Amino acid sequence: MRQIVLDTETTGLDPKQGHRIIEIGCVELMDRKLTGNHYHQYIQPDREVDEGAIEVHGITNEFLQDKPRFTDINDDFISFIRGAELVIHNAPFDVGFINSEWIRLSKKTDLIADVCSVLDTLTLARKMHPGQRNSLDALCKRYYIDNTQREKHGALLDAEILADVYLAMTGGQVSLSLGGHQEGNSGTREETIVPVSRDGVDFFVQQATCDEVDAHEKYLDMLNKVSGHQSVWKQD
C-alpha cells in the first residue's frame, strides 16, 4: 500500500479569499515503512503573504520571489501523489487549497478525490481520543514523538513528524535500520541495530535507565488503551 503524508503552508487561511499555497511537503510510506522518497517545493503565489501566516511558518514574500509558480510544478506534484492514499492532518484545509489551485489552472485536472484517497489523521485522533487536544504537537507529546525542531511550521518537517505520529497512532513501527546511528526523517536520532563479528568481540549490553523503563511502560499502556485492551504486550 502506498501512502503519501502531506502538508502545505499557505499565504492565509481561506482559498476563497484568494489565498494560495506557498509550500508543499510530502513523504512516502510503502506498506507502512518510510521509503526515503519525498516531494518538497516552495511556490511563488503571486500575492502577498499575510503577516499572521509569516508568524506561523516564517516564509516571507522576499524568499518566494524567485520560486516557481504552481503551474510550473503541478505535473510533478500530481505524478508523485497519483494513486496513493494521502495522509493529512486536518485534511479539508490542505485539500481545499490544492483543489483551489487546480481549479485556478483552468485545466482538465481532476480534483483530489479523483486522483487520491484521503485519510484525515485529525478525524482519526478525535475518534481515538475524544475530548482531548489533538493538534500535531499534542499528538507528538501523547505518542512520544520528538518535535523539538518544530519552532515554526514547515510543510516537509510537519509531514515527516506526521508520518511518525500516524505510524504510532495506528500501532506500527516507526523505524528500524541497520549500520549505526542515523538521523531519522523527523530529525530525531534513532537507535539502530549494528551487526558485528562474533570472533574476538565482547558484546556490550546497554541497560535501560529508570526513566527509559518508565517511558516504555507508559507507551505500552497507551497502546493497550487504543487497542481496546488487546495489546499482546500487556497480557498476562
Rosetta blueprint (number, residue, H / E / L):
1 M L
2 R E
3 Q E
4 I E
5 V E
6 L E
7 D E
8 T E
9 E E
10 T E
11 T L
12 G L
13 L L
14 D L
15 P H
16 K H
17 Q H
18 G L
19 H L
20 R L
21 I E
22 I E
23 E E
24 I E
25 G E
26 C E
27 V E
28 E E
29 L E
30 M E
31 D L
32 R L
33 K E
34 L E
35 T E
36 G E
37 N E
38 H E
39 Y E
40 H E
41 Q E
42 Y E
43 I L
44 Q L
45 P L
46 D L
47 R L
48 E L
49 V L
50 D L
51 E H
52 G H
53 A H
54 I H
55 E H
56 V H
57 H H
58 G L
59 I L
60 T L
61 N H
62 E H
63 F H
64 L H
65 Q L
66 D L
67 K L
68 P L
69 R L
70 F H
71 T H
72 D H
73 I H
74 N H
75 D H
76 D H
77 F H
78 I H
79 S H
80 F H
81 I H
82 R L
83 G L
84 A L
85 E E
86 L E
87 V E
88 I E
89 H L
90 N L
91 A H
92 P H
93 F H
94 D H
95 V H
96 G H
97 F H
98 I H
99 N H
100 S H
101 E H
102 W H
103 I H
104 R H
105 L L
106 S L
107 K L
108 K L
109 T L
110 D L
111 L L
112 I H
113 A H
114 D H
115 V H
116 C L
117 S E
118 V E
119 L E
120 D E
121 T H
122 L H
123 T H
124 L H
125 A H
126 R H
127 K H
128 M H
129 H L
130 P L
131 G L
132 Q L
133 R L
134 N L
135 S L
136 L H
137 D H
138 A H
139 L H
140 C H
141 K H
142 R H
143 Y L
144 Y L
145 I L
146 D L
147 N L
148 T L
149 Q L
150 R L
151 E L
152 K L
153 H L
154 G L
155 A H
156 L H
157 L H
158 D H
159 A H
160 E H
161 I H
162 L H
163 A H
164 D H
165 V H
166 Y H
167 L H
168 A H
169 M H
170 T L
171 G L
172 G L
173 Q L
174 V L
175 S L
176 L L
177 S L
178 L E
179 G L
180 G L
181 H L
182 Q E
183 E E
184 G L
185 N L
186 S L
187 G L
188 T L
189 R E
190 E E
191 E L
192 T L
193 I E
194 V L
195 P L
196 V L
197 S L
198 R L
199 D L
200 G L
201 V L
202 D L
203 F L
204 F L
205 V L
206 Q L
207 Q L
208 A L
209 T L
210 C H
211 D H
212 E H
213 V H
214 D H
215 A H
216 H H
217 E H
218 K H
219 Y H
220 L H
221 D H
222 M H
223 L H
224 N H
225 K H
226 V H
227 S L
228 G L
229 H L
230 Q L
231 S L
232 V H
233 W H
234 K H
235 Q L
236 D L
